[in-house]
Amino acid sequence: MNAASDLMTGFSGAEIEAGRRLFAGEWTFLSAASSLSSLPAMAGPEIAFAGRSNVGKSSLINALTGRRALARTSHTPGRTQELIFFGGAHRLILVDMPGYGYAAVAKSKVTAWTRLVHDYLRGRATLARVYVLVDARHGLKAADQSILDTLGEAAVSHEIVLTKCDQIGAAALVERIAALKTAMRERPAAFPDLVATSARTGDGIAQLRAAIGRLLSERGR
């Protein structure tokens, strides 16, 4: 992934270390919300992870926190059916959002998830950013465009994180990153850079931690 790293915003050694410290320490499950009324009270800054079913949200959260099973992983698409909240030592809260784009789930359930996600995105003052996970092998799909449209309409800060980058060749990854950056420039609420990651190898995890640390620092936490 060295060639791809050249296309990503660089982080200083101090920022990498700050990101490591931000995610060090104990992480715990806080709550699960299946409706707007069951959302936990707003507290510390929240970082949410969105993406198609089986894109690797839970695996990425586990890699970020250095835990093997903080977030449940599954080979069954659509398993995460609620907003799942995790808390760390620095008041930071991570939110694992329901996967989208899985047609085999009942339409009524998809409608309920969609309503919950949209209500959460539009009304959460503590939401610092949504990271939209995109499988590096496939790029943006129609379902991704839909959630990006929602984020833009709600003026929610968001950024692309590529997952499973170890499963694509270096040249193809560079092309994918460049294409995504071009596409995101057309979205005013989107952060123009992205982070390429692999939860399996750990590539890009330190950079994503640093990116989140930089964001919180700029917001004054």
Rosetta blueprint (number, residue, H / E / L):
1 M L
2 N H
3 A H
4 A H
5 S H
6 D L
7 L L
8 M L
9 T L
10 G L
11 F L
12 S L
13 G H
14 A H
15 E H
16 I H
17 E H
18 A H
19 G H
20 R H
21 R H
22 L H
23 F H
24 A L
25 G L
26 E L
27 W L
28 T E
29 F E
30 L E
31 S E
32 A E
33 A E
34 S L
35 S L
36 L H
37 S H
38 S H
39 L L
40 P L
41 A L
42 M L
43 A L
44 G L
45 P L
46 E E
47 I E
48 A E
49 F E
50 A E
51 G E
52 R E
53 S L
54 N L
55 V L
56 G L
57 K H
58 S H
59 S H
60 L H
61 I H
62 N H
63 A H
64 L H
65 T H
66 G L
67 R L
68 R L
69 A L
70 L L
71 A L
72 R L
73 T L
74 S L
75 H L
76 T L
77 P L
78 G L
79 R L
80 T L
81 Q L
82 E L
83 L E
84 I E
85 F E
86 F E
87 G E
88 G L
89 A L
90 H L
91 R L
92 L L
93 I E
94 L E
95 V E
96 D E
97 M L
98 P L
99 G L
100 Y E
101 G L
102 Y L
103 A L
104 A L
105 V L
106 A L
107 K H
108 S H
109 K H
110 V H
111 T H
112 A H
113 W H
114 T H
115 R H
116 L H
117 V H
118 H H
119 D H
120 Y H
121 L H
122 R H
123 G H
124 R L
125 A L
126 T L
127 L E
128 A E
129 R E
130 V E
131 Y E
132 V E
133 L E
134 V E
135 D E
136 A L
137 R L
138 H L
139 G L
140 L L
141 K L
142 A H
143 A H
144 D H
145 Q H
146 S H
147 I H
148 L H
149 D H
150 T H
151 L H
152 G H
153 E H
154 A L
155 A L
156 V L
157 S L
158 H E
159 E E
160 I E
161 V E
162 L E
163 T E
164 K L
165 C H
166 D H
167 Q H
168 I L
169 G L
170 A H
171 A H
172 A H
173 L H
174 V H
175 E H
176 R H
177 I H
178 A H
179 A H
180 L H
181 K H
182 T H
183 A H
184 M H
185 R L
186 E L
187 R L
188 P L
189 A L
190 A E
191 F E
192 P E
193 D E
194 L E
195 V E
196 A E
197 T L
198 S L
199 A L
200 R L
201 T L
202 G L
203 D L
204 G L
205 I H
206 A H
207 Q H
208 L H
209 R H
210 A H
211 A H
212 I H
213 G H
214 R H
215 L H
216 L H
217 S H
218 E H
219 R H
220 G L
221 R L
